Each structure stands twice: as C-alpha cells, then as structure tokens.
Amino acid sequence: MGDKRQRARVQGSWAKPAPKAAHSTVFFVAGGQPVTRSWSTGPGTFEFHQPSAPIRVIPEEKTIEDAGVYEVSQGPTGVSRLQLLPRFLPMEEADWMFATLMAELPWSQKTNYRMMGGAYGEPRLTCWYGELPYTYSRSTMQANPQWHPVLVTLRQAIERETSHTFNSLLCNLYRDGKDSIAWHSDDESSLGPRPTIASLSLGDTRVFSLRKKPPPEDNGDYTYVERLKIPLSHGTLLIMEGCTQDDWQHQVAKEYHDRGPRINLTFRTIYPEPERASHR
C-alpha cells in the first residue's frame, strides 16, 4: 500500500514539475527585417535586435486651406510652388459666371485610348480654347479659337494676378461626385518646361489631391511619398508653378456622396512645334 501511495504522489499533483526549456520566436517588421525576441521561465531574458535598415513610415497627408504661397518641395530640378487664393471671385460674380458657363460652353465627352488598346469616355465633360490643338492620353482636342466673353474676362483677371500670359484653356465639367480625373501631371511637351497653370474652381467643393513622384530607387512605388490635399471651393484660384508638374502628380478622385456640379478652368500656355524646341 505504501508503494502505491508513493507512486501516486510521483505521478499525480505531488510530483515535482519538470524544468521547462527556453523558447524563442522571430517576428518580422516592415521592410522584411527580422526582430528576434527570446524568453525563459523564472528569471527571464529578453533580447531585441535592431533592424539593420531603417523602418519606413508612410507620411501623414497634409491639408492646405489658407491663402498663401507654398513651396511644397525642392529638389535637383528646382522648387515646386503652389499659390492658393480662396474667394478670388466675389460670390455673386462667381454664381453668375458658373451658371453662364454651364449653359453656354460647348461641353462634350472626350474619348481616350489605352496603351494596350481600347477606348473609354472620360468621366467628365470638357472643351478646349486656344489657337492650337491639345493632345493628351493619346487623343487630340481641337481648339475653339473664339473665346466666350466670360472666359476672356477671367483670363485677363488671372493674368493680372499672376503676371503671366495664357493662350489656352482646358475647361472641365464634373457633373457630380462620380466624375473625376485620375493621377497625372500636366507635363506634355507642348506646355514647355516648368509650366505655370492657373486653375479656377466654380460650383461645388471638390478635393484636389497631390502626391510627390517617388525616387528612381522606389521603382514607381508611391507608398511612402508625400501627399497633399486642397479643398477647392467656389471662386478659388490655385496656381501651380516651378517644378510642380515635374515632381508631383495630381487628381480629383470620385466622391461617393452627394456632390453638385463643378467647373474647373485651367489656363495654360501652349507652344507651337518650332517654339517648343527653343523653350527646352
């Protein structure tokens, strides 16, 4: 009987617990660099190995809302500069111009062509004014040489403000929140180097987004680039100049809630073929 009770103590709850072996595991962090942690029972140990490469952090998107001049980047190509002028137009004047241009401009839907073939209609309406045609996304817009009187008035006011002359105008009509324009830069050779583009907004507010182009070593990965957003309200003028088109992309994304129509007028300078070479 005594032997049975002794064996029960050894096999049951009275038995001394066996020592536990130390454990370790490997965790992976951003960039694929391993971080090793190890521990053991009793007086434990903890080991941390710093990654050999720095951990990259996605920059927080910044918002620009106040009037002013913003140097958003400076690099080997030069300075990228934005100038924001909210309420460039008085409210009543902006209301009248918006209604007039909505009703009287020759709006149409442009067809673009994909690199791998196939055509699609742009998710907005457009028209083009100037002496020369304008080609982008592999299709050409023919110019309307006879400017609407409201557009002439606006061009003169913007030229006084910017001390820059414009000979062309791309008009965009976003009919609702589903209309948009994808990421791009206005860097066509017809615009010359470091173009100045003046963008006037009329109608409902839409968010104008910008993202900096990644360095060559990122192979086109936009994950870690700087990003900006600018809510463009009725009567606001935004001027993009310097290296903005070289170093940044911009878009107006779709918004899946109620948005009224918005007109965007982008004043530009287009060069004919002989002058383009001399401006490079």
Contacts in CASP RR format, 6 or more apart in sequence:
PFRMAT RR
TARGET T0000
AUTHOR 0000-0000-0000
METHOD contacts of the structure
MODEL  1
MGDKRQRARVQGSWAKPAPKAAHSTVFFVAGGQPVTRSWSTGPGTFEFHQ
PSAPIRVIPEEKTIEDAGVYEVSQGPTGVSRLQLLPRFLPMEEADWMFAT
LMAELPWSQKTNYRMMGGAYGEPRLTCWYGELPYTYSRSTMQANPQWHPV
LVTLRQAIERETSHTFNSLLCNLYRDGKDSIAWHSDDESSLGPRPTIASL
SLGDTRVFSLRKKPPPEDNGDYTYVERLKIPLSHGTLLIMEGCTQDDWQH
QVAKEYHDRGPRINLTFRTIYPEPERASHR
8 14 0 8 1.000
9 15 0 8 1.000
20 40 0 8 1.000
20 41 0 8 1.000
21 40 0 8 1.000
22 38 0 8 1.000
22 39 0 8 1.000
22 40 0 8 1.000
22 41 0 8 1.000
22 45 0 8 1.000
23 38 0 8 1.000
23 39 0 8 1.000
23 40 0 8 1.000
24 36 0 8 1.000
24 37 0 8 1.000
24 38 0 8 1.000
24 39 0 8 1.000
25 36 0 8 1.000
25 37 0 8 1.000
25 38 0 8 1.000
26 34 0 8 1.000
26 35 0 8 1.000
26 36 0 8 1.000
27 34 0 8 1.000
27 35 0 8 1.000
27 36 0 8 1.000
27 37 0 8 1.000
28 34 0 8 1.000
28 35 0 8 1.000
29 35 0 8 1.000
29 51 0 8 1.000
29 55 0 8 1.000
30 55 0 8 1.000
30 56 0 8 1.000
31 51 0 8 1.000
31 53 0 8 1.000
31 55 0 8 1.000
31 56 0 8 1.000
33 51 0 8 1.000
33 52 0 8 1.000
33 53 0 8 1.000
33 55 0 8 1.000
34 49 0 8 1.000
34 51 0 8 1.000
35 48 0 8 1.000
35 49 0 8 1.000
35 51 0 8 1.000
36 47 0 8 1.000
36 48 0 8 1.000
36 49 0 8 1.000
37 46 0 8 1.000
37 47 0 8 1.000
37 48 0 8 1.000
38 45 0 8 1.000
38 46 0 8 1.000
38 47 0 8 1.000
39 45 0 8 1.000
39 46 0 8 1.000
56 224 0 8 1.000
57 224 0 8 1.000
58 223 0 8 1.000
58 224 0 8 1.000
59 224 0 8 1.000
59 225 0 8 1.000
59 226 0 8 1.000
59 227 0 8 1.000
61 227 0 8 1.000
61 228 0 8 1.000
61 229 0 8 1.000
62 226 0 8 1.000
62 227 0 8 1.000
62 228 0 8 1.000
62 229 0 8 1.000
63 228 0 8 1.000
63 229 0 8 1.000
63 230 0 8 1.000
63 231 0 8 1.000
64 70 0 8 1.000
64 82 0 8 1.000
64 84 0 8 1.000
64 228 0 8 1.000
64 229 0 8 1.000
64 230 0 8 1.000
65 84 0 8 1.000
65 86 0 8 1.000
65 230 0 8 1.000
65 231 0 8 1.000
66 84 0 8 1.000
66 86 0 8 1.000
67 84 0 8 1.000
67 85 0 8 1.000
67 86 0 8 1.000
68 83 0 8 1.000
68 84 0 8 1.000
68 85 0 8 1.000
69 81 0 8 1.000
69 82 0 8 1.000
69 83 0 8 1.000
70 81 0 8 1.000
70 82 0 8 1.000
70 83 0 8 1.000
70 84 0 8 1.000
71 79 0 8 1.000
71 80 0 8 1.000
71 81 0 8 1.000
72 80 0 8 1.000
72 81 0 8 1.000
72 82 0 8 1.000
72 210 0 8 1.000
72 212 0 8 1.000
72 226 0 8 1.000
72 228 0 8 1.000
72 244 0 8 1.000
72 248 0 8 1.000
73 79 0 8 1.000
73 80 0 8 1.000
73 212 0 8 1.000
73 226 0 8 1.000
73 243 0 8 1.000
73 247 0 8 1.000
73 248 0 8 1.000
74 80 0 8 1.000
75 243 0 8 1.000
75 247 0 8 1.000
77 243 0 8 1.000
77 246 0 8 1.000
77 247 0 8 1.000
78 242 0 8 1.000
78 243 0 8 1.000
79 242 0 8 1.000
79 243 0 8 1.000
80 242 0 8 1.000
80 243 0 8 1.000
80 244 0 8 1.000
80 246 0 8 1.000
80 247 0 8 1.000
80 248 0 8 1.000
81 240 0 8 1.000
81 241 0 8 1.000
81 242 0 8 1.000
81 244 0 8 1.000
82 230 0 8 1.000
82 238 0 8 1.000
82 239 0 8 1.000
82 240 0 8 1.000
82 241 0 8 1.000
82 244 0 8 1.000
83 238 0 8 1.000
83 239 0 8 1.000
83 241 0 8 1.000
84 230 0 8 1.000
84 236 0 8 1.000
84 237 0 8 1.000
84 238 0 8 1.000
84 239 0 8 1.000
85 161 0 8 1.000
85 236 0 8 1.000
85 237 0 8 1.000
85 238 0 8 1.000
85 239 0 8 1.000
86 233 0 8 1.000
86 235 0 8 1.000
86 236 0 8 1.000
87 235 0 8 1.000
87 236 0 8 1.000
88 161 0 8 1.000
88 200 0 8 1.000
88 235 0 8 1.000
88 236 0 8 1.000
88 237 0 8 1.000
89 97 0 8 1.000
89 200 0 8 1.000
89 202 0 8 1.000
89 235 0 8 1.000
89 237 0 8 1.000
91 234 0 8 1.000
91 235 0 8 1.000
94 202 0 8 1.000
94 203 0 8 1.000
94 234 0 8 1.000
94 235 0 8 1.000
95 234 0 8 1.000
97 150 0 8 1.000
97 154 0 8 1.000
97 202 0 8 1.000
98 202 0 8 1.000
98 203 0 8 1.000
98 234 0 8 1.000
98 263 0 8 1.000
100 150 0 8 1.000
101 148 0 8 1.000
101 150 0 8 1.000
101 151 0 8 1.000
101 171 0 8 1.000
101 202 0 8 1.000
101 263 0 8 1.000
102 173 0 8 1.000
102 261 0 8 1.000
102 263 0 8 1.000
104 148 0 8 1.000
105 127 0 8 1.000
105 148 0 8 1.000
105 171 0 8 1.000
105 173 0 8 1.000
106 127 0 8 1.000
106 144 0 8 1.000
107 125 0 8 1.000
107 126 0 8 1.000
107 127 0 8 1.000
107 171 0 8 1.000
107 173 0 8 1.000
108 125 0 8 1.000
108 126 0 8 1.000
108 127 0 8 1.000
109 121 0 8 1.000
109 122 0 8 1.000
109 124 0 8 1.000
109 125 0 8 1.000
109 126 0 8 1.000
110 121 0 8 1.000
110 122 0 8 1.000
110 126 0 8 1.000
110 139 0 8 1.000
110 141 0 8 1.000
111 119 0 8 1.000
111 120 0 8 1.000
111 121 0 8 1.000
111 122 0 8 1.000
111 139 0 8 1.000
112 119 0 8 1.000
112 120 0 8 1.000
112 121 0 8 1.000
112 122 0 8 1.000
112 137 0 8 1.000
112 138 0 8 1.000
112 139 0 8 1.000
113 119 0 8 1.000
113 137 0 8 1.000
113 138 0 8 1.000
113 139 0 8 1.000
114 120 0 8 1.000
115 138 0 8 1.000
122 181 0 8 1.000
123 178 0 8 1.000
123 179 0 8 1.000
123 180 0 8 1.000
123 181 0 8 1.000
123 254 0 8 1.000
124 172 0 8 1.000
124 173 0 8 1.000
124 174 0 8 1.000
124 175 0 8 1.000
124 179 0 8 1.000
124 180 0 8 1.000
124 181 0 8 1.000
125 172 0 8 1.000
125 173 0 8 1.000
125 175 0 8 1.000
126 141 0 8 1.000
126 170 0 8 1.000
126 171 0 8 1.000
126 172 0 8 1.000
126 173 0 8 1.000
127 141 0 8 1.000
127 144 0 8 1.000
127 171 0 8 1.000
128 134 0 8 1.000
128 141 0 8 1.000
128 142 0 8 1.000
128 143 0 8 1.000
128 144 0 8 1.000
128 168 0 8 1.000
128 169 0 8 1.000
128 170 0 8 1.000
128 171 0 8 1.000
129 143 0 8 1.000
129 144 0 8 1.000
129 145 0 8 1.000
129 147 0 8 1.000
129 148 0 8 1.000
129 151 0 8 1.000
129 168 0 8 1.000
129 169 0 8 1.000
129 171 0 8 1.000
130 143 0 8 1.000
130 144 0 8 1.000
130 145 0 8 1.000
130 147 0 8 1.000
130 167 0 8 1.000
130 168 0 8 1.000
130 169 0 8 1.000
130 270 0 8 1.000
131 143 0 8 1.000
131 145 0 8 1.000
131 167 0 8 1.000
131 168 0 8 1.000
131 270 0 8 1.000
132 143 0 8 1.000
132 167 0 8 1.000
132 168 0 8 1.000
132 190 0 8 1.000
132 270 0 8 1.000
132 272 0 8 1.000
133 140 0 8 1.000
133 141 0 8 1.000
133 142 0 8 1.000
133 143 0 8 1.000
134 140 0 8 1.000
134 141 0 8 1.000
134 143 0 8 1.000
134 168 0 8 1.000
134 170 0 8 1.000
134 188 0 8 1.000
134 190 0 8 1.000
134 270 0 8 1.000
135 141 0 8 1.000
135 188 0 8 1.000
135 190 0 8 1.000
136 188 0 8 1.000
141 170 0 8 1.000
143 168 0 8 1.000
147 155 0 8 1.000
147 169 0 8 1.000
151 169 0 8 1.000
151 171 0 8 1.000
151 265 0 8 1.000
154 200 0 8 1.000
154 265 0 8 1.000
155 166 0 8 1.000
155 169 0 8 1.000
155 267 0 8 1.000
158 166 0 8 1.000
158 198 0 8 1.000
158 200 0 8 1.000
158 237 0 8 1.000
158 267 0 8 1.000
159 165 0 8 1.000
159 166 0 8 1.000
161 237 0 8 1.000
162 196 0 8 1.000
162 198 0 8 1.000
162 239 0 8 1.000
164 196 0 8 1.000
164 198 0 8 1.000
164 269 0 8 1.000
165 269 0 8 1.000
166 198 0 8 1.000
166 267 0 8 1.000
166 268 0 8 1.000
166 269 0 8 1.000
167 268 0 8 1.000
167 269 0 8 1.000
167 270 0 8 1.000
168 267 0 8 1.000
168 268 0 8 1.000
168 269 0 8 1.000
168 270 0 8 1.000
169 265 0 8 1.000
169 266 0 8 1.000
169 267 0 8 1.000
169 268 0 8 1.000
170 265 0 8 1.000
170 266 0 8 1.000
170 268 0 8 1.000
171 263 0 8 1.000
171 264 0 8 1.000
171 265 0 8 1.000
171 266 0 8 1.000
172 181 0 8 1.000
172 263 0 8 1.000
172 264 0 8 1.000
172 265 0 8 1.000
172 266 0 8 1.000
173 179 0 8 1.000
173 261 0 8 1.000
173 262 0 8 1.000
173 263 0 8 1.000
174 180 0 8 1.000
174 206 0 8 1.000
174 252 0 8 1.000
174 259 0 8 1.000
174 261 0 8 1.000
174 262 0 8 1.000
174 263 0 8 1.000
174 264 0 8 1.000
175 260 0 8 1.000
175 261 0 8 1.000
176 258 0 8 1.000
176 259 0 8 1.000
176 260 0 8 1.000
176 261 0 8 1.000
177 206 0 8 1.000
177 254 0 8 1.000
177 255 0 8 1.000
177 256 0 8 1.000
177 257 0 8 1.000
177 258 0 8 1.000
177 259 0 8 1.000
177 260 0 8 1.000
178 254 0 8 1.000
178 256 0 8 1.000
179 254 0 8 1.000
180 251 0 8 1.000
180 252 0 8 1.000
180 253 0 8 1.000
180 254 0 8 1.000
181 251 0 8 1.000
181 252 0 8 1.000
182 251 0 8 1.000
183 211 0 8 1.000
183 249 0 8 1.000
183 250 0 8 1.000
183 251 0 8 1.000
184 249 0 8 1.000
184 250 0 8 1.000
184 251 0 8 1.000
185 213 0 8 1.000
185 245 0 8 1.000
185 246 0 8 1.000
185 248 0 8 1.000
185 249 0 8 1.000
185 250 0 8 1.000
186 195 0 8 1.000
186 197 0 8 1.000
186 240 0 8 1.000
186 245 0 8 1.000
186 266 0 8 1.000
186 268 0 8 1.000
187 195 0 8 1.000
187 245 0 8 1.000
187 246 0 8 1.000
189 276 0 8 1.000
190 270 0 8 1.000
190 271 0 8 1.000
190 276 0 8 1.000
191 197 0 8 1.000
191 245 0 8 1.000
191 268 0 8 1.000
191 269 0 8 1.000
191 270 0 8 1.000
191 271 0 8 1.000
192 269 0 8 1.000
192 271 0 8 1.000
192 276 0 8 1.000
192 279 0 8 1.000
192 280 0 8 1.000
193 279 0 8 1.000
193 280 0 8 1.000
194 241 0 8 1.000
194 242 0 8 1.000
194 243 0 8 1.000
194 245 0 8 1.000
194 246 0 8 1.000
195 241 0 8 1.000
195 245 0 8 1.000
195 268 0 8 1.000
195 269 0 8 1.000
196 239 0 8 1.000
196 240 0 8 1.000
196 241 0 8 1.000
196 242 0 8 1.000
196 269 0 8 1.000
197 239 0 8 1.000
197 240 0 8 1.000
197 241 0 8 1.000
197 245 0 8 1.000
197 266 0 8 1.000
197 267 0 8 1.000
197 268 0 8 1.000
198 237 0 8 1.000
198 238 0 8 1.000
198 239 0 8 1.000
198 266 0 8 1.000
198 267 0 8 1.000
199 208 0 8 1.000
199 232 0 8 1.000
199 237 0 8 1.000
199 238 0 8 1.000
199 239 0 8 1.000
199 240 0 8 1.000
199 264 0 8 1.000
199 265 0 8 1.000
199 266 0 8 1.000
199 267 0 8 1.000
200 235 0 8 1.000
200 236 0 8 1.000
200 237 0 8 1.000
200 238 0 8 1.000
200 264 0 8 1.000
200 265 0 8 1.000
200 266 0 8 1.000
200 267 0 8 1.000
201 232 0 8 1.000
201 233 0 8 1.000
201 234 0 8 1.000
201 235 0 8 1.000
201 236 0 8 1.000
201 237 0 8 1.000
201 238 0 8 1.000
201 262 0 8 1.000
201 263 0 8 1.000
201 264 0 8 1.000
202 234 0 8 1.000
202 235 0 8 1.000
202 262 0 8 1.000
202 263 0 8 1.000
202 264 0 8 1.000
202 265 0 8 1.000
203 234 0 8 1.000
203 235 0 8 1.000
203 260 0 8 1.000
203 261 0 8 1.000
203 262 0 8 1.000
203 263 0 8 1.000
204 234 0 8 1.000
204 259 0 8 1.000
204 260 0 8 1.000
204 261 0 8 1.000
204 262 0 8 1.000
205 231 0 8 1.000
205 232 0 8 1.000
205 233 0 8 1.000
205 234 0 8 1.000
205 262 0 8 1.000
206 231 0 8 1.000
206 232 0 8 1.000
206 252 0 8 1.000
206 255 0 8 1.000
206 259 0 8 1.000
206 262 0 8 1.000
207 229 0 8 1.000
207 230 0 8 1.000
207 231 0 8 1.000
207 232 0 8 1.000
207 252 0 8 1.000
207 253 0 8 1.000
207 255 0 8 1.000
208 229 0 8 1.000
208 230 0 8 1.000
208 231 0 8 1.000
208 232 0 8 1.000
208 238 0 8 1.000
208 250 0 8 1.000
208 251 0 8 1.000
208 252 0 8 1.000
209 227 0 8 1.000
209 228 0 8 1.000
209 229 0 8 1.000
209 230 0 8 1.000
209 250 0 8 1.000
209 251 0 8 1.000
209 252 0 8 1.000
209 253 0 8 1.000
210 227 0 8 1.000
210 228 0 8 1.000
210 229 0 8 1.000
210 230 0 8 1.000
210 248 0 8 1.000
210 249 0 8 1.000
210 250 0 8 1.000
211 222 0 8 1.000
211 225 0 8 1.000
211 226 0 8 1.000
211 227 0 8 1.000
211 228 0 8 1.000
211 248 0 8 1.000
211 249 0 8 1.000
211 250 0 8 1.000
212 225 0 8 1.000
212 226 0 8 1.000
212 227 0 8 1.000
212 247 0 8 1.000
212 248 0 8 1.000
213 225 0 8 1.000
213 247 0 8 1.000
213 248 0 8 1.000
213 249 0 8 1.000
214 220 0 8 1.000
214 221 0 8 1.000
214 222 0 8 1.000
214 224 0 8 1.000
214 225 0 8 1.000
218 224 0 8 1.000
230 238 0 8 1.000
232 238 0 8 1.000
232 264 0 8 1.000
240 250 0 8 1.000
252 264 0 8 1.000
271 279 0 8 1.000
END
